[in-house]
Amino acid sequence: MNAPLPITPYPTTAPSHPDEVSNLPRDEALRRRYGPQVALPDMPPSPVFDTLLRHRSVRAFSDRSLPEGTLEMLVAAGQSAASSSNVQAWSVIAVQDPDRKARLSMLAGDQEHIRSCPLFLMWVADLSRLDRIADRRGIAPDGTRYLEMLLVAVIDAALAAQNAVLAAESIGLGTVYIGAMRNEPEKVAAEVGLPADAMIAFGLCVGYEDPAAQTADIKPRLPQQTILHRERYSPAPEADAVADYDRAMAGFQASQGLRAVDWSLQAARRVHELRGRERLSEALRALGFGIR
């Protein structure tokens, strides 16, 4: 059995340039993800694995244009993801118009990176296409009235988006997900003309990181012993591991020039109050979803 991954406080020296993070060797990327004492068995070379380990959220974008064909290749990567029963219950809306990005930014809490990124992708949990297909076949789409199909659509969209993120980061682009697209679901749907039975699950900023801004670093994650369960679920090692992670995140926040706050306190506050998203089921019904 592999030993658990210990984690210690994060180094206080932040990277100075995006390329510094994008070209990190695997051992260093793992150290930043889990702490300096991380030890994993040697694995075969894998550019895909290394790109995944270097993932970080980028919130400062340059005005550099994307390579020709980037959008189409990201969609191709997304469509190469698995899809439940191959129903492909997702769509994506590419937004590049500055005025529309500005309006969407305000609906998402005034996030500057939505305005500044050259490409904003809005991932749609889309049951409307299945409704139309069934209708053309003369079959009642009763199943899209149920929570199961909404879950299928959201999962399909998430799998496709993560494929697109990996593809984007593999060619040197930065990304950040925007869950705040769910802050005002009806207004967001109206902005992009969604039909009934479709919702924006999340957004995704894509572009080249601004080298003049402070470079985002690889964020530590919870120790594997809190996430990985063997054979049966067991929370036994959780409390000590979370305490270690609180210290590691405090170090990371300091390295990024942020105020240090315990991760566990932030997480507890997040599940205490959803800050407007507690009305999501109401919004989904307004958008045409049955959710039986």
N, C-alpha and C positions, 0 to 999 in steps of 0.2 A: 504494500500500500504506500502511495506517495505521501511524503511528509507534508503537513499543512504549510502554507506560505506565510511566514511572519511578516509584520510590517512595522516600520519605525518612522520617526518623524521625517518629513520631506525636506530635501535640501533647500536652502534659502536662496540659492542662485538661480534666477530665472533665465531661460534661453534668450538670446539677444536677436535672433533672426529665424524666420520660418524654416529655412533650410537646415538649421541646426537640429530641429526636431524631426523634420521629414527624412533626414538621413541617419538617424540614430541606429546603431547596431541593435540586434535583438536583445542582447543581455542588458543594455542600458534602458531600452524601452520597458522591459520587464521590471527593472529596478525602479523606474519612475512609477510604474503601475502598482507595484506591491511593496516596495521598500528595498533597501540595499542588500538585505540578507536573503533575497529570493533565490531559490534554486529549483530549476526544472530540469528534467532529463534532456539530454541533447536530442534535438529534432532535426530531420532533414531540412536543407535549405528550402525556403518557401517565401517568395515575394508577397503572396497573399497574406500569409500569417504575419509577416513583418509589417505590412501596411495596416492590418487590423490592430496590432499592438501599439502603433503610433497614433491611433485616432485621438483627436482632441476637438473641442468645439471652437470654431473660429468666429469671432464677432466683429472683426475689423477687416474690411475688404478694400482692395485697391480698385482703381478704375480701369485696370487692364482688361482687355476684351478676352472672352473665352475662345478657345480654338474652334474653328469652323466644324460643325457637326457634333459639338459637345452634347447638346440637348438630345439629339437623336440617339447617340450612343448611350447616354444615361437611361433613356427610356428602354433601349434594347437590353441593357443590363437589368433593369427592373423587371422586364417581361421574361427574363431568364430565371427568375425566382420561382420557387414552388408555388402552386395555387391549389387550394382545397377543391377537390373534384374537378379541377381545371375550369371552374366557372369564371375565373379571372374577374372577380368582383371589385375591381378598383379602376380608377382613372387618375390622371395627373394633369393639372393645369399649370402651364408655364407662364409666368407673369414677368414681363420686362419693362412695361410701361411705367415711367417714373411716377406719374400721378396715381395710378392704381396701387403701386407699391406703397406710396405715402399713405393712402387711405387704409390699406390693409395694416400698415404699421400702427396706425392710431387705434385700430380695432384690437390690436394685440398688445396694448399697453405702451405704445409709442417706442417701439424698439428700432433704434437707428439702423441696425444691420439689415433689416428688411428693406429699408430705403437704399442702402449703399451697395448691397450685393447686386451683381449684374444679372443674376438669374434667381428667381424665387419660384420654387416648385410647391404646389399645393396638392397634397395627396388626398384623393377622394375615396371614401368608402362608398362604393357605387353599386347600389342594387337597382337603380333605375334602368340600366341597360338590360339586366335580366328581366325586369318587368316588360320592357318593350319586346324583347326576344320571345318571351312566353306569349305575349299578346299576338304577335304575328303568327305564332303557331296555333293560336286558338286554345291555349292552355291557361287556366287561371293561376297566377303566380302567388298562391296562398302562402307558400313557404317564406316569402320575403317579409311577411308580417311578423315573423318570430325573431327573438333575440339571437338564436343560433346563426341566422344568416347575416345579421349585423356583425356578429363576432367574426364570421368568415370574411366579410368585406374588410373590416379593420385589420385583421391579421394578414390578409393578402396584401393590403396597402403597405403595411409595415415591412413585410418581407421584401416587397419590391423596392421600397425606399432604401432599405439597408443595402441591397445590392447596388443601387445607384450611388450611395455614399461611398462604398468600397471602390467602385469604378472611378468616381471623381477623385478620391484621395490617391488612387494609384497613379494618376497623371499630374499630381501636384496641386490639385485644387483643395480648398478648405470648405467645410460645411458646418452648419449648425441647425438642429431641429427647432421648430417653433410650435410648441404645444399650445401656446396662447391663441392659436387659431380657433380654439374651442371656447374662448372667452365670450364671444358674441356670435354664436353659430348662425343665427338667422341673418344677421347683417352681413356676415362673411359670405353666406350662400347667395344673398342678393347681389353682392358686389361682383361675383363671378358667374351669375346666372345659372345656379344649380337647379335641376329639376327636382321634383319630389322623390324621396327615397335615395337621396345622395347627401353626404355631409363631408366637410373638410375634416379629416382626422388630425392632420398636423401639416405644418409647412416645413420647408427646407431651403435655407439660404445656400447658394453655391457661388464660389468665385475664388479669385486669388487673394491670399491674405495680404493685408497692407504691411509691408516691411517696416514702415515708419512707426507703427503702433507697437505697444508691448506685445510680444509674441505669446500666444496662449501655449501653455505647457500641457503635457500629458497628465491628466487628473488621476490621482490614486483611486482605486476601487476597494470595496470591502475585501478583507482576507478571504481566501477561498474556503476556509472552514466554515464561514457563515453562509455560503452559497451552495457548496458542493455537499450533497448528502449521498451516502453509499448504502444502497439497498433499502433503507428506511429513513424517513425524515427525523432529524434529531437536532433541536436547538441548543443542546447542552453547551457547546463552546462559544455561544453567541455573545454573552455579556462581556467577557474579557476581550474578545476580538473587536467588538464595537468600540470599547474604550480605547483600544490601541488605534483604531481607525480615526476616532475623534482627534487624537493627538497628531496623526499623520495629516489629516485634512487641515488642522490648524497651521501646521508647517507649510502646507501647499498654499493656503490662503495668504499667509505672510509673504511667500515667495512671489505671489502675483499682485502684491500691493493691496490686498483686501483685508477687511477686518476679520480676525479669527473668531469663528463661532463653531461650537460643537456641531458636527454633522448630525448626531442623533437628536439634538435639540431642534435643528432645522427640520429634520424628517418628521419629528413628532408634531411640530407646529403645522407642517404641511398636511398631515392627515387629520389634524384637529379642525381646520377650516379650509374649504375649497375656494374661497374668495370669488364667488360668483358661479363657479362651475357646478355647484350643487343643483342647479336647475337644468342640467344637461338633458335629463330624460324628458323634461317638458319641451325643451328646444327640439329634440329629436322627433317628438310627436308632431310638433309644428312643421317640421321638414318632411313629414309624410311617413315616418317609420312607425310600424305597428308595435313592435317590442312586446309580443305576448309571452 
